[in-house]
Amino acid sequence: MGQVAAVHDLMPDSTDFDLKALSEKIPSMVPEGVKVVRSEIIPLAFGLCMLEVTTIMMDSGGMIEKLEDIYRSVEGITNVETKEVGLI
């Protein structure tokens, strides 16, 4: 069993959502054994931005879904998409 890197896109419900604060909070939200290696605020259109989060973890079943559930539990995040998953 190796390690995987996963990239998730988190979309807020409005332009007023504080993605910077969420970016700082994400490392304390992820399960033990998951390392947040990057979080970047990406502008989309008309003032709306999304947060792209890259994590590294052991390749164990159900971890990607668990991360999605954690991200979806954040009030103000309306959509979570797993953009990429790959062995490293």
C-alpha positions in Angstrom: 0.0 0.0 0.0 1.5 3.3 -1.1 0.6 7.0 -0.7 -1.9 8.9 -2.7 -2.3 12.6 -3.5 -5.8 14.0 -3.8 -7.0 17.4 -5.0 -10.4 18.7 -4.0 -12.2 21.8 -5.1 -14.4 23.5 -2.5 -17.0 25.9 -3.7 -18.6 28.5 -1.4 -22.2 29.6 -1.5 -21.3 33.3 -2.0 -18.5 35.8 -2.7 -18.6 36.8 1.0 -17.3 33.4 2.2 -13.9 33.7 4.0 -11.8 31.1 2.0 -8.6 32.3 3.7 -9.9 31.4 7.1 -11.1 28.0 5.9 -7.7 27.5 4.3 -6.0 28.0 7.6 -8.6 25.7 9.4 -8.4 22.8 7.0 -5.2 21.2 8.4 -6.9 20.7 11.8 -10.1 19.3 10.2 -8.5 16.4 8.3 -8.2 12.9 9.9 -4.9 11.7 11.4 -2.5 10.5 8.8 -3.7 13.0 6.2 -1.3 15.9 5.4 -2.5 19.1 3.7 0.3 20.0 1.4 -1.3 22.9 -0.4 -4.4 25.1 -0.3 -4.9 27.8 -2.9 -7.7 30.3 -3.5 -8.5 30.3 -7.2 -10.6 33.1 -8.7 -13.4 31.9 -11.0 -15.8 34.7 -12.2 -17.7 37.7 -11.0 -15.8 37.8 -7.6 -16.5 34.1 -6.9 -13.5 32.0 -5.8 -12.9 28.4 -4.9 -10.5 26.7 -2.6 -8.3 24.0 -4.1 -6.9 21.6 -1.4 -4.2 19.0 -2.0 -3.6 16.3 0.5 -1.3 13.3 0.9 -2.4 10.1 2.7 -1.9 6.4 2.7 -3.9 4.5 0.1 -6.7 3.2 2.3 -10.3 2.5 1.3 -12.8 5.2 2.0 -10.4 8.0 2.9 -11.4 10.2 -0.2 -15.1 9.9 0.7 -14.3 10.8 4.3 -12.5 13.9 3.2 -15.4 14.9 1.0 -17.8 14.5 3.9 -15.6 16.6 6.1 -15.4 19.4 3.5 -19.1 19.2 2.9 -19.8 19.7 6.6 -18.4 23.2 6.5 -21.2 25.7 6.6 -21.2 27.8 3.5 -19.5 25.2 1.3 -22.1 24.1 -1.3 -20.1 21.9 -3.6 -17.0 19.6 -3.1 -15.4 17.9 -6.1 -12.6 15.4 -6.1 -10.5 16.7 -9.0 -7.6 14.3 -9.0 -6.4 11.2 -7.1 -3.1 9.5 -7.9 -0.4 7.3 -6.5 2.8 9.0 -5.5 
